[in-house]
Amino acid sequence: MIRLGAMMAGASTVDALSASLLPITARHFTDSVWLIGVMVAANRVCGFLVQPYAAWKSDRLPGRRGALLRVAWPATLVSVGVLGALPMLVPAEYATTLAAVALLFLVNLALQVFLDICYGSGDPLYGDTFVAGEIGRANGVRMIASTLATFAMTCVFVPLADRHEFYPYLGAMVFVAVSWVVAKRYLRERAPAALPPRERYAPWRPLAELRDPQTRNVAIVASAVLVSHALTEMLHALFVTETLGLSMTALGWTMTGSLVLGLACAYPIGMLIDRCGARAVLAVGFVLLALVELAFVFWVKDIVTLTACLVGFKIAWVSVHLPVLPLLFHNTPPARRGSIFAAVQMTRAGVTSVATILTGFLATMVSSYRVCYFVAALVGVVGVIWAMRLSRVDRWPTPQPA
């Protein structure tokens, strides 16, 4: 559990790096906010296209997930280093040229492609490695490792950017190097007796897995989890600073507090999933999530009520986030785990993109940031309904020993 959690934590540090430092690095090459926005949007598109392909492909390789991870992690390491060093490698007089901007786009795109290969092959690995009764705790350990790595990035390496902008990239490289070592030395897989047949990949081919009702329902609740998180965080900083009139310091402290709380409750909730079942924890989590989002709309007025709601949101979100992998890989055939993950990933990535765009337009029309929380509450209700529709019966019969 710890080794896989440490391996996937490297991906979290790159995500934190992209969220905090990528726009600053891009400023060395262009002043266009639109171009920087296109670059960030391209990262989301990679999540929609590359992760499903990596998951689908990892089902069919003789070396399975490890074959991709042992190539993708060092490629991610090199890409992070090149992206961080680019402002130093490109002379200042050429930084704003079309060639330099194109190079920045290509390096960032390569980084995101390799990172999404790590995600697309790493997530199905949890279904290969852990059985029912273990995967909840394993996912909790992964969340703890990722949170600690992200905390180290935001509290240690990102502030060092005041001395030199390359330090955060160096920090991410250290974590990615650890991921590479784990994948190379400690990753052991057992390939199924029969691999899926070799065939050409079509972008929409994994969606055929949604014909199974249980997979379709898991895709819906997984989409609800991702959408609720995206909508809550989308305009949260503006809600705190403009609507509530609080300082950036207050925003930082409340976000740090919620991060620590998520760290504390991840493993206990993982244990609940293993003992009580992912379906029950998911349903309770969505109920709490809907109530917390409504509290953001009608109750939050000051720092005290904001803190209380952020505490409730973090507990609720961990409660709906951790059950997804156990539900996704419960009794799935080893030869199809990657394809099933690809179908769910494509669904939730596409739904989240559409939901954030539409909610952004709605927030502009009503001139209120609270509408994001209201829509998230509705999403929570949808999550409760579909969580209750998840079958108690195994998707496929449990293989009996010979």
N, C-alpha and C positions, 0 to 999 in steps of 0.2 A: 504493500500500500504506500509506504513512505517513498520507495524508489520511483514508482510511477507518478506519485504526487509531485516529487521533486523534478521529474522530467517535464511534466506539463506546466510547472511553475515558470519555466523559462519563457513559454509562450505568453504568459500574463505580463511579464516584464516588457516584452516587445509591444504589447497592446498599450501599456501605460506610457511607454516611450512615444508611440505614435500619437497618443492623445495629447501629450504635454509638449513635446519638443518638435514634432514634425512641422507645425506651422511656423515656428521660430526658425528652423533650418531653412524652410522654403522662402522665408523673407530675405535671405541672402541673394536669392535668384530672381524674385518677382515681388512686386508690390500689389499685384492683383489678388484681392480676396477671392474673386471668382475662381481663378486658377487653383488657388490653395483648396478651395471647397471641392473642386473637381477631383483633386488628388485624394482628398479624404473620402469622397464618395466612391472612388475607384477601389478603395480598400474594402468597402461594403460589398461591391460587386464581386470581388474576388471570393468573399465568404459565400456568396450565392453560387458561384460557378466552380471554384477550385476545390473547396471542401467536399462537396458531393462526389466529384470525380476521383479525388484521392481515396475516399472511403470505398467507392465502387471498385476502383483499381486494386486496392489492397486485398480485396476478396479473391482476386484472380492471380496474384503473384505467388510463385512458390515460396518466396521468403516472407509473404504476408505483410503485416504492418511494419515490421522491423526493416524490411528492405527499403521502404520509403523513408522511414525515420532516420536511418543511418546516412542517408544522402541529404535529406531536407534540413536536419539540424546544423551540420557544418555550412550548408549553403545559406541558411538564415544568419549564422554567425558572421560570415563574410559580408553579407548584404548590410547588416547593422553597422559593421565597421566602415564600409565604403560610404554609406549614407551619412554617418557622422563626420567622416573626414572630408566629404565633398566640398564644404566651404573652404577648407584649407588647400585642397588639391586644385581647385579651379581659381586661377588668378582673378583678382577683383575686377579688372577691366573687361573680363570676358563673362562675368557672372550673370549678367542680364541678357546675354545673347540667346537666340533661339536654341542653339545647340546645347548650351549649358542647362537651360530649363528642360529641354527634352531628356537630357541625361539624368537630371533629378527625378523626372517622372519615371523613367525606366528603372532606375535603381530602387525607388520606393515600390514600384509595381513588382519587381523581382522579390523584394523583401516580403511583400504581402503574399505573393504566390507560394513561396517556400514556407512561410508561417502557416498558411491555410492547409498546406500538405501535412504539416505536423499535426494540426487540429483534426483534419479529416482521417488520418490514419491512427492518431492517438486515442480518440474517443471510442472507436469500436474495439480497441485493445482492452478496454475495461470490461466489455462484454465477453471477450475471450478469456480474460484472466480470472475474473471473480464470479462466483456462483451466487444464487439467491441466498440472502442472509449475510452477505459480505459486501456487496456492491454499494450499499448505502453508506457504510462506514468508510469504504474506499473513496467514495466521492466526497465525503466530508473531509477526509485527510487531504484530498486534492485541493479542496477549497481553502483549507488552512494554509497549505504550502503556497498556493497562489496569492493568498492575501498577505502572507508574510513577505513574499518576494515583491509584491506591488507596494507594500508599506515601505520596504527598504528603498525601492526606487524613488517614491515620492518624498520620503523624509530624509534620505541620505544623498542619493545621486543627483536628483533633479535640482536641489538647492546648490550643488556644486557647479551648476551651469553658470552661476554668477562669476566663477573664476575662469571656467572655460567650458564652452558648449559641448565639448566632446566627452566630458566626464559621465553624463547620463548614458551615452551610447556605450561607453566602456563598462559601466555597471551592468547594462543589459547583456553585453557580450560575456561577462562572467557567468551570469545565470544560464545563458544559452549554451555556454561551454559545458556546464554541469549537465544540462539536458543531453548533450551529445555523448558525454561519457557514460551516462546511465543507459542510453539507447545502444551504445556500442558494446559495453562490457557486461551489463546486467540484464538485458532484455532477453527473455527466453519465451519462445512460442511453440505451440503444438499445432501444426497445420492439420486441417481435417483430411480424412482419407480421400475424399473426392472434391476437387476444386471446381468452381463454376466454369463452364466452357469459355474459351477465348472468343471474344466478339468485339466488334467496334462499339465505341461509346457514343451514345447519342445524348445530348444535354437533358432531354426529358425522360430518358429511359428509367431512371430510378423511381420516378413518380408512379410507375406501375405497381410498386409495393403498397401504395395507398388503397389498392382494391381490397386489401385485408381490413376489416372493420376495426380491429384492435389497433393496427398501425395507424389508421386514419385518425382514430380518437386520440392516440398519443401525439400525433402531429398537431392536432388542434390545441391540446393543453400545453404542449411545448411552445406553440406560437403565442398562446396567452401569457405564458411566463415571460418570454422575451419582449413582447409588446408592452406589458405592464411595466417592466423595468425601464425600457426605452422612453416611454411617455413620462414616467415619474422623473427621470433625470434630464429630459430634453430641455426644459426651461426652468429647472429647479433653481439654478444660480440667480436668474433674473427674478424669480418669484421671491427669493429670500432678500435680495438686495433692493429691489424696486418696490414690490408690493408690500413686504413687511418692513422695509426700511432698515434692515440690519446691515452690519458691516461685513466686509470680506473675511475679517477675522472670525466673526461668528459663524459664517458659512464654513470656513475651514475647520473650526473646532467641532461643529456638529457632524460634518462629514467624517472626520477622523474618529469621533466617538462611535458612529454607526459602523465604521470599518472594524474597530476593535470588537464591537458586539458580534458582528458576523463571524469574526475569528473564534469567539468564545462559544457560540452556539452551533457551529457547523458539525462537530463530532457528535454531540448529544442528539441532534436531529437525525444524523446518519444512523445512530443506534436505534432511534425510534422507527426509522424506515425499515431496518432489518428485523425488528421485533414485531411491529404492528402492521407493517405493509406499506408500500409506497402509495397506494391508492388512498388510504385513509389519511395519511399525513398530507398528501397533496390537496385533498378536499378541504381539510381544516385550514391549511395554509391559504387557499384561495378565499375562504370566508373571511379570515383575518385581513387579507390583502384588500378586499373590497371595503371593509369597514375603515381601514386606515386611510385609503384613498378618499373616502367620503369625509373623513376628519380633516384632511388637507383642504377640502373644498369649503367646509362649513365651520370649522372649529379653530384652525391655526391662526393665531393673531400675533404672537410674540415668540421670544426665544424659548420659553418654557414649553408651550404647546408644540412648537416646531420640533424640539428635542424629543418630546414624548412620541410624536408621530414618526419621526425617523427611527426611533427604537422599535416601534411596532412594525414599521415597513421592513426593516432589516430582518427581523425574526420571520415575518411573513414571506419575504422573498426567498430566504434560505429554505423555508419549509416547502416552497413550490419549485425551487430550482433543483434541489438535491434529488427529489424522486424521479426526475425525468429519465436519467440514464438507467436506473433499475427497471422502470416501466418499459423503456425502449428495448432493452436487451433481455427481458425476461423470457427464457426458453426459446430464444431465436436460434434458428439453425446456424451453426458456425460459418457455413459457406455463404450466408446471405446477410450477415450482420452489417457489413459495410454498405450494402445496397439499401438496407432498411434505414440506417443512419442517414444516408444520402437523401432519401425521400423526405425524412423529417427535417433535415437541415435546409433543404431547398424550400420547403413549405414555410418554416418559421422565419427564414431570412427574407423571403418575398413578402410575407404578410407584414412583418415588422417595418420594412421599407415603405410599403403603401400606407400603413397606419400612421407612421410618424409624419409623412407628408400631408395627409388629410387632416390630422390633428393640428399641425402647424398652421394650415390655412384656416381652420376653425378658430384657433386662438387669435389669429389676426382679425378675423371677422368680428368676434365678440370683445376684443380688446381686453382679455383677461388670461393670465397664466393658469388660473385655477381650472380652466377647462381641460387641461392635460390630465389632471388628477381625476376629474369626473369621468373622462373617457376610460382612464385606467381602472376606475371602479366598475364600469360596465364590463370591461374585459375580465375583471375578477369574477363577476357573476357568470360570465360565459365559461370561465375556467371551472367553477364549482359544478355547473351543469354537466360539462363533458367529463369531469373527473368522476362523477357518479355514474356515468355511462360506460366507464372502462370496465371491461369484463373481469369478473373474479376467476374465470376459468382460464387455464393456460392457453396461449395462442396456438401452440402446437403441443401434442402429447409429450410428456416428459420421457426421454429415452430410458428404457429399463435395462438393467445390467444383463448381460448374456448368461 
